Structure formats: C-alpha cells, structure tokens
Amino acid sequence: MGIENFMTFIITALFFVMTPGIDTIFVLNKSIGQGKKAGVYSTLGINTGILVHTLFAALGLSIIVAKSAMAFSIIKYIGAAYLIILGISSLFSKKGMVKTVAADQKMNTGRENFISGLITNTLNPKVALFFLAFFPQFISPAQLESALPFIILGVTFAIIGVAWYLILTFFAGTFSKKIMQNPKADYWMNKCTGIIFILMGLKIALTKK
C-alpha cells in the first residue's frame, strides 16, 4: 500500500506521542482537574484532530499551510487565541464552592472537552508541518501522490495516541476525586489551569516555521 518500514514508523510514532507537549499537558490537565471521563473525551478530541490533519495531508492541503506564511499565521493565531480565552475563563472562574463544582463538572464533560481537544490540535499548525515532514519518510516515492498511505499512517498515529493518552488519563484521573472533594484545591486548580492554557496559547502564538 505504498508504506515502507511500518514497524519503524510505529516505534518512532510512539516515541513522538510519548514526548511531552501541548497535547500531553492538555489531557493531564483535564484528567486531574475534571476526572477520567474528561480525560477520555479530551483524548478522543485531540486524536480526532490528528485525523483532520491526516486528511489535510492526504489531500495536499497541509502543503498550503507549509508554503503560505499567511495561512500558517492565521491558523496559528486562531489556535493561540482559543487557548488564551480558555485560560482567562479558567483563571477568573468563581468556581470553588461545592455546589458550583457539581454544576460545572456536568458542563465541562463530554462534548465540550471533546471539542476543546479537537480545536486545540486542529489549530496547531506545527502538527501539519510535522506530518508533512514525518510521513513521507515511510511512504514509497512512487506513492507520495496517493492519499491512502497518508491515511493509513495517520490512523495508526491516532490509535497510538489514543492508547498512550488513555494510560495517562487513568493514572492522572486518580488524583481528580481528591481535588473535586476539596473546594480550595478545586479553586487553585482552576487558576493553574488558566495559567497553563495561557502559556500554551502564547507558545503557539510565538511558534515559527
């Protein structure tokens, strides 16, 4: 199917996925602050973003981002703004009372965490550039114009990502119950979350090709 050294790709992809980055911080933050369920949905959202980038690469759209400084900047700043807005929202959240915690937990699980993970990953142009540089090394030169090898490698990368982040979610989520039962801990967790998201947004905003 146009793929070369598939096992090498799996090992290398696992190494990249396990390397701490924005996605890792995002999943850990959600898992510790809101519980395992939030971590699972965030994991699914992030890796759906991986599939979106895979589709872009397969269709050649990622090349536009790689070659166009304007396209790169637009995606970069939208993604950065989204994370900074999330950070400011958490930083100035009044959550801290037990009743408010219970209400907010329901609001911040499932769909919202999935969408947050999806947007965070999709609007990170560095992922698109990474795929363009990484995937072709494992694709036969004769098949570089074909979408199928990109899709296979992208789906494989996403599966590895789901497996690894679910492991992180399981271990990090064990701390969430203690945090949610302590209003003060929950309050300061929100502050930490806000600062982390703002820093993540600034990191993306300052990213260069």
N, C-alpha and C positions, 0 to 999 in steps of 0.2 A: 504493500500500500504506500510505497514511497518513503518509508521510515527506516532509518539506519540506526544501529546501536540502541535499540529501545530500552534495554536494561540499564545502560549507562544513563540514558535520559531519566529514568525513574529514580536512580540513585542521586543524580545531580539535582533533580527537581525537589526531592525530599530534603536535600541539604539547603536549597534556597528557601523552601517553605519553613523549615525549622529555624532559619536565621531570623532573629527578632527584627521586626519592622513595624510599620504603621498598622497593618492588619492584625499582627500579634497583639499589639497594645490595645487595639480596639476590642478584640474578643476577650482578652483578660479583664479589661475594664468593665465590660458588660457582664461578664460571668461573676466577678467579685461583687460588683455593685448591685446587680439585679437578680442574680441566680443562674442556675444551669440552663433553664429554659431560654432566658435572654441570650445566653452564650450560644446556644444551639441555633437560634434564629439568626443571630449575627453571623455565625459561621456559614450558614446557608446563603445569606445575603452576599457576603464577601466572595464566596466561590461562584455564585451566580454572576457576579461582576467579572470573575475570571472567564466565564463562558462568554460574556459580552465582548471582552477583549479578544477572545479566541475568534469569535465571529468577525469582528473588525479586521483581525489579521488575515483570516481566510478570504475575506472579500477585498483585501487590499486597502481598506480604509485607514488602517494604522500607519500606512506609509504617508498619508496626507499629514497626519499629526507629526510624523518624524521630519518631514520636509518643510512644513509650514510653521514658521515661528509664531504667526498669529493664531493658528488653530491650537498649537501647543499651549500658548499663553492663555487663551480663552478657557480651555478645559481646566488648566492648572488653577486659575484664579476662581473659577466657579467652585471647584472642589475645595479649595482653601477657604473660601467664604462660607461654604456649607459647614465645614468643621468648626470654624471660628464661631459661627452662630450657635451651633450645638454647645460649644464650650461656654459661651456667655450665658446661654439659657441655664446650663447646669450651675455655673458659678454664682448666679444671682437667684437660684431657686430657693424658695422658702421652705422646702421640704425638710422635715426634721421631727415633726410630731407623728405619733404612731398612726393616727387615723389618716393623715396625709400620705404617709408611706404606703399604706394599703391601697389607697386610691391610685397613687402614681404607679405602683407596681403593675396594676392591671393595664394602665395606659401605655406603659413602656415595654410591654412584652409583645411577642408575636410579630404582627405585621410591621409595626414601627421599627423594631430592631432589625428586621429583615431588610426593610427599605434603607435604613441608615447604613447597614453593611454594604448593600448593593451600590448606593450612591458613592460612598466613601471609596470603594475600589474602582468603580467605573470612571469616576472623575479624577483618577490619579494617572496622569499621562505617562509617568515613569513605567507603569505596568505595560502600556502599549509598546513603549520603546524596548523594554526588556524582552517581550515576546518576539519582537522583530529581530532582535539580536540573538536570542537563545534558540528558538525553534528551528530556524534554517540549518543549524549545525547538525540536526538529526534528521534532516529531510534530504532525500536524493536530489541532486541538482536538476535532474530531468523532471522532478515532480514539484518544484518550487512554485510553479504557477497553478498547481492544483490546490483546492480548498480542503480536500479530505485529510491529508497529513496534518495540517494545522489543527483541524477539528479533533482528530484522534489525540494528538499531543496535548491540546488544551483541555479536553475532557479528562485525560489522565492526570494532568496537573491539578485540576479541580478536585478530583477524587482524593488525591494525596493530601491536598489542602484541607478537605473536609475531615479526613481521618485524623490529621495532626491537631487541628483546632478543636475537635471534639475531645481529644485527650486533654488538651489544655483546659477546656471548659469543665470537664469532670473534676479535675484537681482544684481549679480556681473556684469553682462553684461551691466547694465545701466550706469556704470562708464566708459565703454570702449570707447564710442564715444568722450567724452571729452579728453581722453588720446590720441586717434588716431588723433584728430584735433590739438594737441599741439606737435610739433616736439621734444621739450625739454622734455616734460613729457614722450613721447614715448621712447626717448633715455635712460632716467633713469629707465623706466620700464624694458627695456632690461637688464640693469645692475642688478636690483633687481631680475629679473627672473633668470639670470645666477647664482647669489649667492644662491638663493633658491634651484635650481636644484643641484648645487654642494653640498650643505648641505644635501639634500635628499639622494644623492648618497653616501656621507660619512656615513650617518645614516644607510643605508642598508649594507655598507661595514663593519661597526662595529657591526652589528647585530650578536647575538649569539643565539643558540637554546634555 
